[in-house]
Amino acid sequence: MQVMIDSNVVLDIVTEDPIWFQWSSETLAFYADTHDLIVNPIVYAEVSVGYEKMEEVE
């Protein structure tokens, strides 16, 4: 089964959000163990705005 990752979850982890980091990281880790994780082009674009190089996003 596949699970699409929302940009909010990625951003919670990347920014170490004080409220949502723990939930987002634990939930993402859980699904990563049991599912294929999908990031669509829109989510990728939303997350990549703060980076200068594609390698940094990856």
C-alpha positions in Angstrom: 0.0 0.0 0.0 1.1 3.6 -0.6 0.7 6.6 1.6 1.1 10.1 0.2 3.0 12.5 2.5 1.6 16.0 3.1 4.0 18.9 3.0 2.9 19.9 6.5 4.4 16.6 7.9 7.7 17.1 6.1 7.9 20.7 7.2 7.1 19.8 10.8 10.1 17.5 10.7 12.5 19.7 8.8 11.8 22.8 11.0 11.5 20.7 14.2 8.2 22.3 15.0 7.8 22.4 18.8 4.2 21.3 18.6 4.0 18.8 15.7 7.6 17.4 15.3 7.1 14.4 17.6 3.7 13.4 16.1 4.9 13.9 12.5 8.2 12.1 12.9 6.6 9.1 14.8 3.8 8.8 12.3 6.1 9.1 9.3 8.4 6.4 10.8 5.5 4.1 11.4 4.2 4.3 7.9 7.7 4.1 6.4 8.0 0.7 8.0 4.8 -0.6 6.6 4.0 1.3 3.4 5.6 2.9 0.4 5.8 6.6 1.0 4.8 9.0 -1.9 5.6 12.6 -2.4 3.8 14.2 -5.3 5.2 17.1 -7.4 3.0 19.7 -5.6 4.2 18.6 -2.1 7.8 18.5 -3.4 7.4 22.1 -4.8 5.9 23.4 -1.5 8.7 21.9 0.6 11.5 22.9 -1.8 10.8 26.7 -1.7 13.3 27.2 1.1 16.2 25.5 -0.6 18.6 26.8 -3.3 19.6 23.4 -4.7 17.6 20.3 -5.5 20.3 18.2 -3.7 19.4 20.0 -0.5 15.8 19.0 -0.9 16.6 15.4 -1.6 
